[in-house]
Amino acid sequence: MKAKTVLPAVAMTAVSMVLTLAVVVMWLGTAVPWVVALVVGLGIDGGWLATLAYERRLAAQGDHSIPVTVVGWAFGAVATGVLVAHALTSSSPAAWLAVSWFPLAAKALWLVHGLWERTALTPTALESIRGIQQEARDEAAVARARLRSEATTEETRLTAVTGAGARVARVQADTAKTLSKAWSTLETTRASDETSKALTSVTTPVTVGVTPRWELPVWGPSEAVRTPTLEAAPALTDDALDAVVEEIRTSRTPPLSYREMSARFRAAGHSASELRLRAAWKRVAA
């Protein structure tokens, strides 16, 4: 991955340095000795390369120097200025202007490479990130599938409930229609003269017009018949209970036992708790 950013920067730097050196030698070689022009070209390229090397060293240490960066861009601007000036004074300026941006382009590529290095991650970190992303995608897919399933289930339930409700409504409507027809038939029969004659012939002899009119059955809500409740017998006082127990106990000779007395007491319709009845027995038998 590193080669994808460093190789273009190295290639552009080499082309830019060769192009700058060639332009300086050709441009200044006519005015000064070619050795001087060569020194000037190497100076521009050397300063540019020296600042670049120092920037790379600082970047390898995780550091950054603004003055060094400014100097490096200044050398790149000088190289670009030389190329632009040569293009403007040459017989074919368009061709030279087309390549005059190479020094600045090389600096920009090294800037991109530096940004890549500052944001580069190890393979382990990248694998962890991919795992987290895959896990998030899996959870999102499961959530979408769950929502779709719940929506389908709810739609099926609503369809079933709606169908059942429609069937119940149809049955109720048919039942109401049938009851209405039956009620209409009863009302017609009730109001018919033939019905009155038939009733008169089967009932006790009465004169016409005196026979009570028969009523239709009630069709609608009715109150439930209340079940009559038996009134509880009043509880016996202790004295009355003692008298009854004594009377039953001494009704035989010898006197009855408690079990026999209790059975006769209950059979006679008297009411008392077992605790009170036994206490009364003890009082009268003492």
FENSUL-V261500 format. One record per run of one state. SS is the DSSP state (~ for helix, > for strand, _ for the rest). FROM is the first residue (numbers start at 1). LEN is the number of residues. If there is no record, write none. Layout:
BEGIN
ss=SS from=FROM len=LEN
ss=SS from=FROM len=LEN
END
This chain:
BEGIN
ss=_ from=1 len=2
ss=~ from=3 len=26
ss=_ from=29 len=5
ss=~ from=34 len=27
ss=_ from=61 len=5
ss=~ from=66 len=24
ss=_ from=90 len=3
ss=~ from=93 len=7
ss=_ from=100 len=2
ss=~ from=102 len=18
ss=_ from=120 len=3
ss=~ from=123 len=69
ss=_ from=192 len=1
ss=~ from=193 len=10
ss=_ from=203 len=35
ss=~ from=238 len=12
ss=_ from=250 len=8
ss=~ from=258 len=10
ss=_ from=268 len=6
ss=~ from=274 len=12
ss=_ from=286 len=1
END
